[in-house]
C-alpha cells in the first residue's frame, strides 16, 4: 500500500509539473504575440518624417514587465514582475549600445516539491543593439544581445517541518549570464519613444544553468 501511495503521489507531481510548464509556455506565446501585434499595428500607422539626425544620441528609459522562469527555475519560483533602467548610446542609424540594470522579483512556489525562500536577481548587462531602420516607418524594430553579471539573492527562510524550527540565513552569489531578444521603438512625439522588448536570459550558475523569458515595456527619453 505504501509503494502504491508513493507511486500515485509521484505521478500527481509529474502531471502538475507538466501542466504548469504547458501553461507557462502558453502565457509566453500569448505575450510575445501581443507584443508583435502592437508593434506591427503601430508601425504600419506611422509614416516617417525626413529630417537630419546628429549622432551620437544618448537616451534613458525606465522599463517594467514580467518574467517567466524556465529550465528548472520554474520548479522553484513563480512568474512575477521586474523593473529596470536602460541607458542607450546610438552611434548611427542602425547601431547602438545599451547598459541595463534590472531587478527581478522571484517569489517561491508554494506547490514546489520542497518549499524554499523567496529570491531575486539583480542583472547588470551591456551589449550591442542592431536597429532595422526603414525610411517609410517611424517605428524601429531591433535585436539586441547582452552579457554581464546576475546577482542572485535568497531571503531568510524558516523550516517549520522539524522541531525545533531551523532558520536558514539569506544567501547571495554572482554569476555570469547572457540575454538576447527582439524589440521595437515607437516615437510618440519630440524626444520620447515607447520601448517594448522580449528577451531570453541564460544564467551560468555552478552546477546548473538558469533560464528566464521576459517581456518589458517603458518610455525612452532622449538626453
Steps between C-alpha positions, in 0.01 A plus 500: 500500500783739583667438164171561316452826693854619416458416130164679490650806670795509255262472204292788637811716541615414147160592354501825700843594362401418142181702529690791653759499219229492231320794664826695527587456131145589395530826698838572339364445148196721570721776639743493207213490248332799664829692501553437128140593415529833681834576338388414145173690538676811623775473240256478210309806619815710537661668200853627550586866466823590321746692714871499564617332819825574683685215673583379759165504682464419869168377641373375834195282555327345802335166419269263684372157409461133587727198496426130464759272665587196288761224474459372856470848651121473460502206743620739772355842414176638361457752218519853634593861422825675416609862471810653349678788335647517148782735403556506125765652273399513134802546273325489161164420342536122544734452797485582869634366828304453822570470871218351704436441870193296595348362820313168462261407781492121559226377736538137604249242376271376776433180301869411457622155606710668767392847610774759504564870555401791276781633284604764251744569219673829437640501147751752365564435131625682193522431129421608143161573346441475126208708371309401186432858391285576194424847364129418457432425868540691823509186711840330511530127563826385655691198625733526799730270694669558833744345744568580862451417867191339652493532879270243661379552857272286717327628812507356851290185521358312799459122466190411701486131412748410775508565873657727604459725195813575298576844356697501175692824452470707183754434226643691207713396203604657170502312169562591140206503262395592149175622346361551151171608349301727265331829572346812351536876551190710422530882488218677681617858460807715543782310670281228651451141384309198621730199532383136512718191496504129578816314603639160588739507798749217553691503829808284553489381863727238655341159468208621288392766254191717548267636233238778496279646230410866551279761338528868590366836392596854590575853386832599341606866542767657281753689711 
